[in-house]
Amino acid sequence: MLDFKVIELSDRTWITDLLKKSDFMGCEYNFSNNFAWHRLYNTTICRYKDFYISRSMKHGMSFTFPAGSGDYKDLFLTLKREAEENNCPLVVSSVTDDNIGIFEEFFAGQFSVSCDEADCDYIYDAEKLRTLSGKKYHQKRNHLARFYENNWEYSPLTEKDFDECIEFSVNSYNLNQSYDDESSVAEQFAINTFMNYYNELELKGGVIRVDGKVQGFTIGDAINSDTFDIHIEKANAEIQGAYAAINNEFAKSATAGYSYINREEDLGLEGLRRSKRSYHPVIMLRKNRVEFK
C-alpha cells in the first residue's frame, strides 16, 4: 500500500517541483491551497515515483488527478489496487477534458465519467480584471465609482494587518451564523493558516479600509506559469462596490505577468455563481470525475 500522510509545510519543495511538471490550471494544483484546506476534505498525500498524489476520504476514497510525470498506466493500476485494498472503486477527480484520453488509452470501457458544474473553475483574462475595460464591465466600473466616493485606501497585506483581517473574517462568520456549516468552519481554518504561514508560502494579499477600518481583504498566489489563483476574498457586502474594489485593486497590484486569474469554483451557490459569471470568465475549466467499474 502507498504511504499516505498529512501534508506539512516541509513538503512544499517536492510538491511544488512536481506541480510544475504538469503546469495544470486547476485550483487543486497549488501547494498553499492543499496545505490550508486539507481538513475540509480529510486529505492525505504521498509521492509515488515522480507523481504527487492527494487522497480525499471525505465521501469515500478519491484521488485528485496526480501531478508530475511518468508511466500513467502504472500509476493508475497502483491507485486502483490501493482503492480495492480499501474496498472502494478507483475514483479520480479533477480530470480535465484533455486528460480523459489517458484513461481511454489504457482503460477503455472500464470507467464512467461525470462532471458537476459546481466544480468547474472560473478562469479570467487577467488584463481584463485589471482594467475592467469594455462594455461588459460597465456595471463593475459603476460599482467602483460608488465605492471610490468613500474615504478608502488599499494596501498590500502585511503582518500588521493580520489581526484586523482575522477579526473582520470572524465577525462575518458570526454574522452569517455559520457555526454548523462545514465549509465555513474550514474557511476560517484556511484563513488562519494562510496568515500564520504567509511568508513561508510566499503569498500575496491586499486589504481595503474605509474610514481606517478593514472592510475587505484577499489572498492568493500562482498556480502555474501563467495563472494566478485567488484563495480568499472577503468584503463588506453592505458597502456598495467593496467586492469590486478588492478584486480590481488586487488584480492591479499583485497579478502583473500572469495571463489568467483563477477564481475557483462556485460550489453550486447561486449568488456566488452570479457573481463569478458577472466577471465574464474566458475559461470554464471542467473537472471531471472518473469512476472505475
Buried (B, 14 or more C-beta within 10 A) or exposed (E): EBEBEEBEEEBBEEBBEBBBBBEBBBBBBBBBBBBBBBBBBEBBBBBBEBBBBBBBBEEEBBBBBBBBEEEBEEBBBBBBEBBEEEEBBBBBBBBBEEBBEBBEEBBEEEBEBEEEEEBBBBBBBBBBBBBBEEEEBEEBBEBBEBBEEBEBEBBEBEEEBBEBBBEBBEEBBEEEEBEEEEEBBBBBBBBBBBBEBBEEBEBBBBBBBBEEEBBBBBBBBBBBEEBBBBBBBBBBEEBBBBBBBBBBBBBBBBBEEBBBBBBBBBEEEEEBBEBBEBBBBEBEBBBBBBBBE
